[in-house]
């Protein structure tokens, strides 16, 4: 009887354990200390994924992976769409001090720009990223703080002059001091290096081909003699683009989070960039106007220089003044020059031939505010590259104010314009826009060259996914406006028959 009783008890324990293995959330209700059966449960793998940003919108990338009792935040981005900016001010959905580490895919503001606020509110773990991302992120974050502080001062003066108050206190989300408090937390990693992030959790960064230092992150979670691989695409770059190497392809993953910025469209061919740029420059030069290029300081500004250099070498455009009016872009360009090991063969060939686009003959750097103001006194056609890329802040607003109502000038967009941004309003055909508190009629020629995009389009994303040798358990479509994300989800379901989900903001999913 005692033997049968012991056998029955063991069989019951086995049934309970098997149910528990598939129960997911039940794990969190079991005490994780002690010995015997409950002590054994401590090794059982439980993975929860929370979508805290870039869920049916583009900016604010934040994905919280909770596994083996640890919290890992993949990307820590700033919301930039007007309708979602209040999320930057809202309390973070989990206590920042409960997060053990942050993994950054790259240094664009919508992927790293919330980090100083997270640290200010209590996060004290390591920030893992590539060396180039670490260097660029520090520049980007300091610039972000500077812009916020300047904008806050400008708005306070304007509100006082107009006798009104805004919805929120006119203060920066964080300051330069808050940014500097993050610097000691950065822990740079090399591409392909495997790093233990927490017990049972390893990460490996692979080249994303998006911007300098950008990575796709492969996270492996181990527990109960099992392993799950979660792949975070970050922003997927394009093949055969100048300067950088092509994005990495993967052959296996249990779960994949893939961006969908352009998941519902096909890009203009990259071989049309030079003819289109040539046409805009020559026609505007002939008219006697200026060319304003709202541009992201990281990658896009350098890529514009690359194509200008090519057109000048081929004698397809006249020599004209080119001004990089972005202290951040100037500093980022210096980081580019420090990392030739990340360049593709075409870019290395230019350097060997001493024809680097970063040494453009007519290039001027506007480092100070006085340098920036002096641009408006320059004679003849000037091509001005200035941030921010979506016209949400920075020096480009002043150049727009001076040129957007001039029919001789051109506003040339070379990057994605998120919904709700000033850039999007202009691209969508607004006849009048508000800039720096004043209304301006849009009379300048508005041109958009989509071939510049550093994001893969629908077919390129599909090709990237097709490298997987078997379907993932689940594919999550993120980092895209709702229409784009759902369109891409339906495309993959139709093409491949995979399990695909478009998560919503703050949604939590248990991974089996």
C-alpha positions as CSV (number, residue, x, y, z in Angstrom):
1,X,0.0,0.0,0.0
2,X,2.8,2.4,0.8
3,X,4.5,1.7,-2.5
4,X,1.2,2.2,-4.4
5,X,0.6,5.4,-2.5
6,X,4.1,6.7,-3.3
7,X,3.7,5.8,-7.0
8,X,0.3,7.6,-7.1
9,X,1.8,10.7,-5.5
10,X,4.6,10.7,-8.0
11,X,2.2,10.3,-10.9
12,X,0.1,13.2,-9.6
13,X,3.2,15.4,-9.3
14,X,4.1,14.5,-12.9
15,X,0.6,15.5,-14.1
16,X,0.8,18.8,-12.2
17,X,4.2,19.5,-13.6
18,X,3.1,18.8,-17.2
19,X,0.0,21.0,-16.8
20,X,2.3,23.7,-15.4
21,X,4.7,23.5,-18.3
22,X,1.9,24.6,-20.7
23,X,0.1,26.9,-18.3
24,X,2.3,30.0,-18.8
25,X,1.0,32.7,-16.5
26,X,0.4,30.1,-13.7
27,X,4.1,30.1,-13.1
28,X,4.0,33.5,-11.7
29,X,1.6,32.3,-8.9
30,X,3.9,29.6,-7.6
31,X,6.4,30.5,-4.9
32,X,9.8,30.5,-6.4
33,X,11.7,29.6,-3.3
34,X,12.0,26.5,-1.2
35,X,12.8,22.8,-2.0
36,X,11.0,19.8,-3.3
37,X,8.4,20.3,-6.1
38,X,8.1,24.1,-5.7
39,X,11.9,24.4,-5.7
40,X,12.1,22.4,-9.0
41,X,9.5,24.8,-10.5
42,X,12.2,27.5,-10.1
43,X,13.9,26.2,-13.3
44,X,10.8,26.1,-15.5
45,X,11.0,28.5,-18.4
46,X,8.4,31.2,-18.5
47,X,8.6,34.0,-21.1
48,X,6.4,37.0,-21.4
49,X,6.7,39.7,-24.1
50,X,5.1,43.1,-23.6
51,X,4.7,45.6,-26.4
52,X,5.3,49.0,-24.9
53,X,5.9,51.0,-28.1
54,X,6.1,50.7,-31.9
55,X,2.8,48.7,-31.7
56,X,0.7,49.8,-34.7
57,X,2.8,53.0,-34.8
58,X,6.3,53.7,-35.9
59,X,8.1,55.4,-33.1
60,X,8.7,54.7,-29.4
61,X,10.2,51.2,-29.9
62,X,10.1,49.4,-26.5
63,X,9.7,45.6,-26.0
64,X,9.9,44.1,-22.6
65,X,11.1,40.5,-22.4
66,X,10.5,38.9,-19.0
67,X,12.1,35.5,-18.5
68,X,13.8,33.5,-15.8
69,X,12.8,36.2,-13.3
70,X,14.6,38.9,-15.3
71,X,13.3,41.9,-17.2
72,X,15.1,42.8,-20.5
73,X,14.0,45.9,-22.4
74,X,14.8,45.7,-26.1
75,X,15.0,49.3,-27.4
76,X,14.1,52.4,-25.3
77,X,12.7,54.8,-27.9
78,X,11.1,58.2,-27.8
79,X,7.6,58.7,-29.2
80,X,7.6,61.3,-32.0
81,X,4.1,61.3,-33.4
82,X,2.1,64.2,-32.0
83,X,-0.8,62.0,-31.0
84,X,1.4,59.7,-28.9
85,X,3.9,62.1,-27.4
86,X,2.1,62.1,-24.1
87,X,3.3,58.5,-23.6
88,X,6.8,59.9,-23.1
89,X,5.5,61.7,-20.0
90,X,3.3,59.0,-18.6
91,X,4.8,56.7,-15.9
92,X,6.6,53.7,-17.5
93,X,4.4,50.6,-17.5
94,X,6.8,48.7,-15.1
95,X,9.1,50.2,-12.5
96,X,12.3,51.1,-14.3
97,X,14.3,49.7,-11.4
98,X,12.8,46.3,-12.1
99,X,14.5,46.1,-15.5
100,X,17.8,44.3,-15.5
101,X,19.2,45.4,-18.8
102,X,18.4,47.4,-22.0
103,X,19.4,46.2,-25.5
104,X,19.6,48.8,-28.2
105,X,19.2,47.9,-31.8
106,X,20.5,51.3,-33.0
107,X,20.9,54.9,-32.2
108,X,17.9,56.5,-33.9
109,X,15.9,58.6,-31.4
110,X,12.8,56.4,-31.7
111,X,14.9,53.5,-30.5
112,X,17.1,55.1,-27.9
113,X,15.7,58.5,-27.1
114,X,13.7,57.5,-23.9
115,X,16.8,56.1,-22.1
116,X,17.7,59.2,-20.1
117,X,14.1,59.3,-18.7
118,X,14.3,55.6,-17.8
119,X,17.6,56.2,-16.0
120,X,16.2,59.3,-14.3
121,X,13.3,57.3,-13.0
122,X,15.4,54.5,-11.6
123,X,16.9,52.2,-14.2
124,X,20.5,51.3,-13.2
125,X,21.4,48.2,-15.3
126,X,23.7,47.9,-18.3
127,X,22.8,49.2,-21.8
128,X,24.1,46.7,-24.4
129,X,24.7,47.8,-28.0
130,X,27.4,47.9,-30.6
131,X,30.4,50.3,-30.2
132,X,29.2,52.6,-33.0
133,X,25.7,52.7,-31.6
134,X,27.1,53.6,-28.2
135,X,29.1,56.5,-29.7
136,X,26.2,57.8,-31.9
137,X,23.6,57.4,-29.2
138,X,25.5,59.6,-26.8
139,X,25.5,62.3,-29.5
140,X,21.9,61.8,-30.4
141,X,20.7,61.9,-26.8
142,X,22.7,65.1,-25.9
143,X,21.3,66.7,-29.0
144,X,17.8,65.6,-28.0
145,X,18.2,67.1,-24.6
146,X,19.5,70.4,-26.0
147,X,16.6,70.7,-28.4
148,X,14.1,69.9,-25.6
149,X,15.7,72.6,-23.4
150,X,15.7,75.1,-26.2
151,X,12.2,74.3,-27.3
152,X,11.0,74.6,-23.7
153,X,12.6,78.1,-23.3
154,X,11.1,79.2,-26.6
155,X,7.6,78.0,-25.8
156,X,7.7,79.6,-22.3
157,X,8.5,82.9,-23.9
158,X,5.9,82.5,-26.6
159,X,3.2,81.4,-24.1
160,X,4.0,84.4,-21.9
161,X,3.8,86.7,-24.9
162,X,0.5,85.2,-26.0
163,X,-0.9,85.0,-22.5
164,X,-1.7,81.3,-22.6
165,X,-0.7,77.9,-21.1
166,X,-0.1,74.6,-22.8
167,X,-1.6,71.2,-21.8
168,X,1.6,70.2,-20.0
169,X,4.3,72.1,-18.0
170,X,6.8,73.6,-20.5
171,X,9.9,71.7,-19.3
172,X,12.2,69.3,-21.1
173,X,11.6,65.5,-20.7
174,X,15.2,65.3,-19.7
175,X,18.3,67.5,-19.6
176,X,21.9,67.2,-20.7
177,X,22.8,66.2,-17.1
178,X,20.3,63.4,-17.3
179,X,21.8,62.2,-20.6
180,X,25.3,62.2,-19.1
181,X,24.1,60.0,-16.3
182,X,23.5,57.3,-18.8
183,X,27.0,57.1,-20.3
184,X,28.6,54.8,-17.7
185,X,25.8,52.3,-18.3
186,X,26.8,51.6,-21.9
187,X,28.4,48.2,-22.5
188,X,29.5,48.0,-26.1
189,X,29.5,44.6,-27.9
190,X,30.9,43.5,-31.2
191,X,28.8,42.0,-34.0
192,X,28.5,38.2,-33.6
193,X,29.7,38.3,-30.0
194,X,27.5,36.3,-27.6
195,X,26.9,38.0,-24.3
196,X,25.1,36.6,-21.2
197,X,22.6,39.3,-20.3
198,X,21.1,37.6,-17.2
199,X,21.1,34.0,-15.9
200,X,19.9,31.8,-18.8
201,X,19.6,34.7,-21.2
202,X,22.1,35.3,-23.9
203,X,22.1,37.9,-26.7
204,X,24.0,38.3,-30.0
205,X,24.1,41.4,-32.1
206,X,24.1,41.0,-35.9
207,X,24.6,43.6,-38.7
208,X,21.2,45.1,-39.7
209,X,22.5,47.2,-42.6
210,X,20.3,50.1,-41.5
211,X,22.5,52.8,-40.0
212,X,26.1,52.7,-38.7
213,X,26.2,50.1,-35.9
214,X,22.6,49.1,-36.2
215,X,21.9,45.5,-35.1
216,X,19.4,42.8,-35.2
217,X,19.3,41.1,-31.8
218,X,19.1,37.3,-31.3
219,X,18.0,36.5,-27.8
220,X,18.2,32.9,-26.5
221,X,16.4,32.0,-23.3
222,X,17.3,28.7,-21.6
223,X,15.4,26.9,-18.9
224,X,14.2,23.4,-18.0
225,X,16.5,21.9,-20.6
226,X,14.8,23.9,-23.2
227,X,15.8,26.9,-25.3
228,X,13.8,29.5,-27.2
229,X,15.2,32.0,-29.7
230,X,13.5,35.4,-30.0
231,X,14.7,37.5,-32.9
232,X,14.3,41.3,-32.8
233,X,14.7,42.7,-36.3
234,X,15.2,46.3,-35.2
235,X,15.1,48.3,-38.4
236,X,15.9,46.1,-41.4
237,X,18.2,47.7,-43.9
238,X,18.3,47.3,-47.6
239,X,20.7,45.3,-49.8
240,X,23.2,47.0,-52.1
241,X,22.9,50.4,-50.4
242,X,26.0,52.6,-50.3
243,X,28.4,53.0,-47.3
244,X,27.2,50.0,-45.2
245,X,27.3,46.3,-45.5
246,X,24.1,44.3,-46.3
247,X,21.7,43.1,-43.5
248,X,22.2,39.7,-41.9
249,X,19.9,36.8,-42.8
250,X,18.9,34.1,-40.2
251,X,18.0,30.5,-40.8
252,X,16.2,29.8,-37.5
253,X,14.1,31.5,-34.8
254,X,11.2,30.4,-32.5
255,X,9.7,33.9,-32.4
256,X,10.4,36.9,-34.6
257,X,9.5,40.6,-34.1
258,X,9.8,42.3,-37.5
259,X,9.4,46.0,-38.4
260,X,6.8,47.0,-41.0
261,X,7.5,50.7,-41.6
262,X,7.2,50.1,-45.4
263,X,5.3,46.8,-45.1
264,X,2.6,47.9,-47.4
265,X,4.6,49.3,-50.3
266,X,7.5,48.8,-52.7
267,X,10.3,51.4,-52.7
268,X,11.4,53.4,-55.7
269,X,14.4,51.7,-57.1
270,X,17.7,52.9,-55.6
271,X,19.1,53.4,-59.1
272,X,16.7,56.3,-59.5
273,X,18.1,58.3,-56.6
274,X,20.9,60.0,-58.5
275,X,18.7,61.0,-61.5
276,X,16.0,62.4,-59.2
277,X,18.5,64.2,-57.0
278,X,20.2,65.6,-60.2
279,X,16.9,66.9,-61.5
280,X,16.0,68.7,-58.2
281,X,19.4,70.3,-57.9
282,X,19.7,71.4,-61.5
283,X,16.1,72.8,-61.7
284,X,16.4,74.7,-58.4
285,X,19.8,76.0,-59.2
286,X,18.4,77.3,-62.5
287,X,15.5,79.0,-60.7
288,X,17.9,80.6,-58.2
289,X,16.3,79.1,-55.1
290,X,17.6,77.0,-52.2
291,X,17.2,73.3,-51.5
292,X,16.2,72.4,-48.0
293,X,16.9,68.8,-47.0
294,X,15.3,67.8,-43.7
295,X,17.5,64.9,-42.8
296,X,18.2,62.5,-40.0
297,X,21.6,63.2,-38.7
298,X,22.5,59.5,-38.5
299,X,23.0,57.8,-41.9
300,X,20.7,59.8,-44.1
301,X,22.8,63.0,-44.0
302,X,25.9,60.9,-44.8
303,X,24.1,59.1,-47.6
304,X,23.0,62.4,-49.1
305,X,26.7,63.5,-49.1
306,X,27.6,60.2,-50.8
307,X,25.2,60.8,-53.7
308,X,26.2,64.5,-54.0
309,X,29.8,63.4,-54.3
310,X,29.0,60.8,-57.0
311,X,27.0,63.4,-59.0
312,X,29.9,65.9,-58.7
313,X,32.5,63.3,-59.7
314,X,30.3,62.4,-62.8
315,X,29.9,66.2,-63.5
316,X,26.1,65.9,-63.5
317,X,25.4,68.8,-61.2
318,X,27.1,72.2,-60.8
319,X,29.3,73.0,-57.9
320,X,27.1,74.7,-55.3
321,X,27.4,75.5,-51.6
322,X,26.5,72.5,-49.5
323,X,25.9,73.2,-45.8
324,X,25.5,70.6,-43.1
325,X,23.6,72.6,-40.5
326,X,23.4,70.1,-37.8
327,X,26.0,69.9,-35.0
328,X,24.8,66.3,-34.4
329,X,25.2,65.3,-38.0
330,X,28.7,66.8,-38.0
331,X,29.7,64.7,-35.0
332,X,28.0,61.6,-36.4
333,X,30.0,62.0,-39.6
334,X,33.1,62.0,-37.5
335,X,32.0,58.7,-36.0
336,X,31.6,57.3,-39.5
337,X,35.1,58.2,-40.3
338,X,36.3,56.3,-37.2
339,X,34.6,53.0,-38.3
340,X,35.7,52.0,-41.8
341,X,35.5,48.4,-40.7
342,X,31.7,48.8,-41.0
343,X,31.8,50.1,-44.6
344,X,31.0,48.1,-47.8
345,X,33.6,47.6,-50.5
346,X,32.2,50.4,-52.7
347,X,32.7,53.0,-49.9
348,X,36.2,51.6,-49.0
349,X,37.1,52.0,-52.7
350,X,36.2,55.7,-52.6
351,X,38.3,56.2,-49.5
352,X,41.3,54.5,-51.2
353,X,40.8,56.8,-54.2
354,X,40.8,59.8,-51.8
355,X,37.3,60.8,-53.0
356,X,35.4,60.2,-49.7
357,X,32.0,62.0,-49.6
358,X,33.0,63.3,-46.2
359,X,35.6,65.4,-47.9
360,X,33.2,67.0,-50.4
361,X,34.9,70.2,-51.9
362,X,32.0,72.6,-51.4
363,X,30.9,71.2,-48.0
364,X,30.6,73.7,-45.1
365,X,29.8,72.7,-41.5
366,X,27.6,75.1,-39.5
367,X,28.7,74.3,-36.0
368,X,27.3,77.3,-34.1
369,X,24.0,79.2,-34.1
370,X,25.7,82.1,-35.7
371,X,27.0,79.9,-38.5
372,X,23.4,78.7,-39.0
373,X,22.0,82.2,-39.1
374,X,24.7,83.2,-41.6
375,X,23.3,80.7,-44.2
376,X,20.3,82.9,-44.9
377,X,22.7,85.6,-46.1
378,X,24.5,83.4,-48.6
379,X,24.1,84.3,-52.3
380,X,23.2,81.8,-55.0
381,X,21.7,78.3,-54.5
382,X,22.5,76.6,-51.3
383,X,21.8,73.0,-50.4
384,X,21.1,72.9,-46.7
385,X,21.1,69.6,-44.9
386,X,19.5,70.1,-41.4
387,X,17.7,68.2,-38.7
388,X,15.3,67.0,-37.6
389,X,14.4,64.6,-40.4
390,X,10.7,64.8,-39.7
391,X,10.8,68.6,-39.1
392,X,9.7,68.1,-35.4
393,X,12.5,70.4,-34.1
394,X,16.0,71.6,-34.6
395,X,17.5,74.1,-37.1
396,X,15.5,72.8,-40.1
397,X,12.4,74.6,-38.8
398,X,14.2,78.0,-39.2
399,X,15.2,77.1,-42.8
400,X,11.7,76.0,-43.6
401,X,10.4,79.3,-42.3
402,X,12.8,81.2,-44.6
403,X,12.1,79.1,-47.7
404,X,8.8,77.3,-47.7
405,X,6.9,80.2,-49.1
406,X,9.5,80.9,-51.9
407,X,8.4,79.2,-55.2
408,X,12.0,79.3,-56.4
409,X,13.1,76.9,-53.6
410,X,12.6,73.2,-53.0
411,X,12.0,71.2,-49.9
412,X,13.5,67.8,-50.5
413,X,12.4,64.9,-48.2
414,X,14.7,61.9,-48.2
415,X,13.3,60.0,-45.2
416,X,10.2,58.6,-43.7
417,X,7.7,61.1,-42.3
418,X,5.7,59.7,-39.4
419,X,2.0,60.5,-39.1
420,X,1.3,63.7,-37.2
421,X,4.7,65.3,-37.8
422,X,5.3,68.6,-39.6
423,X,7.2,66.8,-42.3
424,X,4.2,64.5,-43.0
425,X,1.8,67.4,-43.2
426,X,4.0,69.1,-45.8
427,X,4.5,65.8,-47.8
428,X,0.8,65.2,-47.7
429,X,0.1,68.5,-49.5
430,X,-0.7,71.0,-46.8
431,X,-1.3,74.4,-48.3
432,X,-0.4,76.2,-45.0
433,X,1.7,75.0,-42.1
434,X,2.6,76.4,-38.7
435,X,6.3,76.8,-38.0
436,X,7.8,78.3,-34.8
437,X,4.4,79.8,-33.9
438,X,3.6,81.4,-37.3
439,X,1.6,80.3,-40.3
440,X,3.3,80.0,-43.7
441,X,1.8,79.3,-47.1
442,X,3.5,76.4,-48.8
443,X,4.7,77.7,-52.2
444,X,8.1,76.0,-52.5
445,X,8.3,72.8,-54.6
446,X,7.9,69.7,-52.4
447,X,9.9,66.7,-53.5
448,X,10.2,63.3,-51.9
449,X,12.7,60.7,-53.0
450,X,11.7,57.4,-51.3
451,X,14.7,55.4,-52.7
452,X,16.8,56.9,-50.0
453,X,15.0,54.8,-47.4
454,X,17.2,52.8,-45.0
455,X,14.2,50.6,-44.3
456,X,13.4,47.4,-46.3
457,X,10.1,47.5,-48.2
458,X,7.5,44.8,-48.3
459,X,9.3,42.5,-50.7
460,X,12.7,43.0,-49.0
461,X,11.2,42.2,-45.6
462,X,9.5,39.1,-47.2
463,X,12.9,38.0,-48.6
464,X,14.5,38.5,-45.2
465,X,11.9,36.3,-43.5
466,X,12.2,33.7,-46.3
467,X,15.7,32.9,-45.2
468,X,14.2,31.1,-42.1
469,X,14.4,27.4,-42.9
470,X,11.1,26.7,-41.0
471,X,8.3,28.9,-39.9
472,X,8.7,30.6,-36.5
473,X,6.2,29.6,-33.8
474,X,4.8,33.1,-34.2
475,X,5.6,36.3,-36.1
476,X,4.9,39.7,-34.5
477,X,4.5,42.7,-36.8
478,X,5.7,45.9,-35.1
479,X,7.2,49.3,-35.9
480,X,4.6,50.3,-38.6
481,X,1.5,52.4,-38.8
482,X,-1.6,50.3,-38.3
483,X,-2.5,50.1,-42.0
484,X,1.1,49.1,-42.9
485,X,1.4,46.5,-40.2
486,X,-1.9,44.8,-40.9
487,X,-1.3,44.9,-44.6
488,X,2.1,43.2,-44.2
489,X,0.6,40.7,-41.8
490,X,-2.0,39.7,-44.4
491,X,0.7,39.5,-47.0
492,X,2.8,37.0,-44.9
493,X,-0.3,34.9,-44.0
494,X,-1.2,34.7,-47.7
495,X,2.3,34.1,-48.9
496,X,3.5,31.7,-46.2
497,X,0.6,30.6,-44.1
498,X,2.5,31.5,-40.9
499,X,1.0,32.4,-37.5
500,X,1.2,36.2,-37.6
501,X,0.0,38.7,-35.0
502,X,-0.1,42.5,-35.0
503,X,0.2,43.5,-31.3
504,X,-1.5,46.5,-29.7
505,X,0.0,49.0,-27.3
506,X,0.7,47.4,-23.9
507,X,-0.3,44.0,-25.0
508,X,1.3,41.1,-23.2
509,X,1.9,37.7,-24.8
510,X,3.1,34.5,-23.2
511,X,5.6,32.6,-25.3
512,X,5.3,28.8,-25.0
